[in-house]
Amino acid sequence: MSRAWFDRARAVTPGGVNSPVRAFDAVGGTPRFIRSARGAWLTDVDGYEYVDLIGSWGPMLLGHAHPDVLAAVAEAAARGTSYGAPTTPEVELAEEIVARAPVDRVRFVSSGTEATMSAIRLARGFTGRDLVVKFAGCYHGHVDALLASAGSGLATFGVPGTPGVPDASTALTLVLPYHDRAAVEKVFVEHGDRIACLITEAAPGNMGVIPPEPGFNAFLAETCARHGALFVSDEVMTGFRASARGQWGLDGAVEGWRPDLVTFGKVIGGGFPAAAFGGRADVMSRLAPEGPVYQAGTLSGNPVATTAGLTTLRLATDDVYAHLAAAGDTVKAAVTESLTAAGVPHVVQSNGTMFSVFFTDRPVRDFDDASGQDVSAFAAFFHAMLDAGVHLPPSAYEAWFLSAAHDDRAVQTVLDALPAAARAAAANGGAHE
């Protein structure tokens, strides 16, 4: 039935999906159309069950259909689903975020793309400058200016990364190799008085998980401050997922860096479309209606979505993060054991409770390193895991996500699937003598 639904979808939707990675183009085959999910498990339209290691790409911190989240959402929806007016849940969720994260004030939007787009507009409006610096391989949503690919040299202006993005949209974006401090220094020396902000994933997770080297984010924050630019930390993925306080809780509090603006998403929506950007009070005060920088959204701060996010955050106790860490350690160790036994080169990289597996024989520090992995070996590994009832992200460049609902049965299902999947990877070009 998944095949039949995919055929129907392709007749009415480009590629048959509403977000490209779901189409299985990177691994081949037919995507599974999901009928329902509960806890750590997905059930497709054919009735097959899978342990879910996608978790809606991060939001499902507590697992699917958590009873307390469902009850809170049902109660909120019964009162009305959207008002176009202020509500109490959005205030409570903003208070919860401000209490946990290094921001003074928060503005809600409906997607991570909206959050980064709005943060950049605000940075430009606050500084009166126009250039934006980003890193190759860091994904910040499908904002035109941020879908820039690296130019032909180090620290050069970006070029459009996809058709439909005009040259003019990326002409004000500078794309640098991740972790390259010399390139950062160079671009600020050459263009510092025109740079509005530098935006980075607080810890990259969209080219696979690449933890920032110790002191790197602190270096970025200090460099921006020295040149009068804003440091924008994109925590759409890591926020309240990598740790209870996101990446800032992992290394910011220790290393002393503090972002000027932060973007959030995924976990703060608890599975609903919700995101936010926040930051210093003086920066956020430039936002309309308090200031001149305009931003608006009909469904921003939606009462059902903010209720789901608020309930999720309130249930995200220290025990939840301890469970994520322990289950992750078990899965990572088993992945290494199975791939090593099969002779498959690989690297498992972690950032707090997030991790991913690269099919390469060397540590991954940037996008070029990530691009050097054996994607055919991953594709074989992916399908063997899927056949054994484990639904991995259908791309070699993504993080794996566990949840509080991944109990002994779910974890054991993953462990049982790994040896055969490792042998499949070895048989498809992934083995070394």
Secondary structure, DSSP 8 states (H G I E B T S, - for coil): -HHHHHHHHHHHSGGGSSSGGGG-TTT-S----EEEEEBTEEEETTS-EEEESSGGGTT-TT-BT-HHHHHHHHHHHHT-S--SS--HHHHHHHHHHHHHSS-SEEEEESSHHHHHHHHHHHHHHHH---EEEEETT----S-GGGSEE--SSTTEE-EESSTT--HHHHTTEEEE-TT-HHHHHHHHHHHGGGEEEEEEESS--TTS-----TTHHHHHHHHHHHTT-EEEEEETTTTTTTSTTHHIIIIIHHHT---SEEEE-GGGGTTSS-EEEEE-HHHHTTBTTTSSB----TTTT-HHHHHHHHHHHHH--HHHHHHHHHHHHHHHHHHHHHHHHTT---EEEEETTEEEEESSSS---SHHHHHTS-HHHHHHHHHHHHHTTEE--SSTTS-B---TT--HHHHHHHHHHHHHHHHHHIIIII---
